[in-house]
Amino acid sequence: MERDGEAVLAHIAELARSPDALRDVLDRYYDLLARDIQIFQLVADDVAVQQSAMGQRLRSQARELFAWLVGPSPDADGRIRAAAAVGTIRLSLEQRCVDPELYRETIIGRAMRIMTD
């Protein structure tokens, strides 16, 4: 998960902000979480893991992704939108009944609407 997260961050560092780039970032975030949602839950829920070197790196990656989503001059509205979009993806993937492939477009589409409405 850490290597995949670094690859996502390296990719988004090269992107100019645009609707297509936003969709690309949300797609990559979705794919990362869909592959490793149990690991992500462990990092999010276990204080000992959060405080470990690996947990700190994963949390740092999450902050970098969030910073890209909110943009260079974030305001409260932008932060709320980014938090809601990320939360939509994460919380949806954590549901037992959600097949990540079957619901991919629905979940990412909703996250896009949150970011762009």
C-alpha positions as CSV (number, residue, x, y, z in Angstrom):
1,M,0.0,0.0,0.0
2,E,2.8,2.4,0.8
3,R,4.5,1.9,-2.6
4,D,1.2,2.2,-4.4
5,G,0.5,5.4,-2.5
6,E,3.9,6.8,-3.5
7,A,3.1,6.0,-7.1
8,V,-0.2,7.9,-6.9
9,L,1.5,10.9,-5.3
10,A,4.2,10.9,-7.9
11,H,1.6,10.9,-10.6
12,I,-0.6,13.6,-9.2
13,A,2.4,15.9,-8.6
14,E,2.6,16.2,-12.4
15,L,-1.0,17.0,-12.9
16,A,-2.4,20.4,-13.6
17,R,-5.7,21.0,-11.8
18,S,-8.6,20.3,-14.1
19,P,-11.8,18.2,-14.1
20,D,-10.1,15.4,-15.9
21,A,-7.2,15.5,-13.5
22,L,-9.6,15.4,-10.5
23,R,-11.3,12.3,-12.0
24,D,-7.9,10.7,-12.5
25,V,-6.9,11.4,-8.9
26,L,-10.2,10.0,-7.5
27,D,-9.9,6.9,-9.7
28,R,-6.4,6.2,-8.4
29,Y,-7.4,6.8,-4.8
30,Y,-10.4,4.5,-5.3
31,D,-8.2,1.8,-6.8
32,L,-5.7,2.1,-4.0
33,L,-8.3,1.7,-1.3
34,A,-10.2,-1.0,-3.1
35,R,-7.0,-3.1,-3.2
36,D,-6.0,-2.5,0.4
37,I,-9.1,-1.4,2.4
38,Q,-8.3,-3.8,5.3
39,I,-4.9,-2.3,5.7
40,F,-6.3,1.2,5.4
41,Q,-8.8,0.3,8.2
42,L,-6.1,-1.0,10.4
43,V,-4.1,2.2,10.0
44,A,-7.1,4.3,10.6
45,D,-8.4,2.4,13.6
46,D,-5.3,1.2,15.5
47,V,-3.4,3.9,17.4
48,A,-0.3,1.7,17.7
49,V,-0.2,1.3,13.9
50,Q,-0.8,5.0,13.4
51,Q,2.2,5.8,15.6
52,S,4.5,3.3,13.8
53,A,6.9,4.5,11.0
54,M,4.7,2.8,8.4
55,G,1.5,4.3,9.8
56,Q,3.1,7.8,9.8
57,R,4.1,7.4,6.2
58,L,0.7,6.3,5.1
59,R,-0.9,9.2,7.0
60,S,1.5,11.6,5.4
61,Q,0.5,10.2,2.0
62,A,-3.2,10.8,2.9
63,R,-2.4,14.4,3.8
64,E,-0.6,15.0,0.5
65,L,-3.5,13.6,-1.4
66,F,-5.9,15.8,0.5
67,A,-3.7,18.8,-0.1
68,W,-3.9,18.2,-3.8
69,L,-7.7,17.9,-3.6
70,V,-8.1,21.1,-1.8
71,G,-5.7,23.0,-4.0
72,P,-3.2,25.8,-3.4
73,S,-5.6,28.2,-1.7
74,P,-8.0,26.1,0.3
75,D,-11.1,27.6,1.9
76,A,-13.5,25.9,4.2
77,D,-15.8,24.9,1.4
78,G,-13.0,23.2,-0.5
79,R,-11.8,21.4,2.6
80,I,-15.4,20.2,3.3
81,R,-15.8,19.0,-0.3
82,A,-12.5,17.1,-0.3
83,A,-13.3,15.5,3.1
84,A,-16.7,14.5,1.9
85,A,-15.3,13.1,-1.4
86,V,-12.6,11.1,0.3
87,G,-15.1,9.9,2.9
88,T,-17.5,8.8,0.3
89,I,-14.9,6.6,-1.3
90,R,-13.5,5.2,1.9
91,L,-16.8,4.6,3.8
92,S,-18.4,3.1,0.7
93,L,-15.5,0.6,0.3
94,E,-15.7,-0.4,4.0
95,Q,-19.3,-1.7,3.5
96,R,-19.4,-5.5,3.4
97,C,-22.1,-5.6,0.7
98,V,-20.2,-3.3,-1.7
99,D,-18.4,-5.1,-4.6
100,P,-15.6,-2.6,-5.5
101,E,-15.8,-3.4,-9.2
102,L,-19.6,-3.3,-9.4
103,Y,-20.0,0.0,-7.6
104,R,-16.8,1.7,-8.8
105,E,-18.5,4.2,-11.2
106,T,-21.3,5.0,-8.7
107,I,-18.9,5.8,-5.9
108,I,-16.4,7.7,-7.9
109,G,-19.2,9.6,-9.7
110,R,-20.7,10.7,-6.4
111,A,-17.2,11.8,-5.1
112,M,-16.8,13.8,-8.4
113,R,-20.2,15.5,-7.9
114,I,-19.3,16.4,-4.3
115,M,-16.1,18.0,-5.6
116,T,-17.6,19.9,-8.5
117,D,-21.2,20.8,-7.6
